[in-house]
Amino acid sequence: MGTQKQSMKPQPKKAQPKKVETKAPQVTSKKK
């Protein structure tokens, strides 16, 4: 359980900033 909690914490934190960064460049690329 200890390993699951540790791998779950970095996943949501890293996924949030990565999703926002990938969405920003995609929208600007499509608009251009």
Phi and psi in degrees as a GROMACS rama.xvg file:
@    title "Ramachandran Plot"
@    xaxis  label "Phi"
@    yaxis  label "Psi"
@TYPE xy
-63.9125  -37.5561  GLY-2
-73.0644  -33.7269  THR-3
-66.9813  -40.11  GLN-4
-67.5396  -36.0917  LYS-5
-71.4322  -40.4438  GLN-6
-75.5735  -24.7047  SER-7
-76.3634  -31.7933  MET-8
-67.6364  -49.3635  LYS-9
-70.337  -23.9095  PRO-10
-66.8003  -55.7736  GLN-11
-65.3643  -36.3905  PRO-12
-68.7618  -39.2096  LYS-13
-80.4047  -30.075  LYS-14
-72.3397  -34.6721  ALA-15
-62.7831  -54.5359  GLN-16
-66.82  -32.1341  PRO-17
-70.8267  -39.0591  LYS-18
-66.9018  -39.7505  LYS-19
-69.2358  -37.4896  VAL-20
-71.8888  -36.3519  GLU-21
-74.5356  -28.9659  THR-22
-75.8674  -35.5803  LYS-23
-64.3164  -52.5292  ALA-24
-65.0184  -32.1277  PRO-25
-68.2036  -42.0364  GLN-26
-68.0088  -41.1466  VAL-27
-68.612  -36.5079  THR-28
-68.3481  -39.2445  SER-29
-71.5634  -37.9656  LYS-30
-68.4851  -35.865  LYS-31
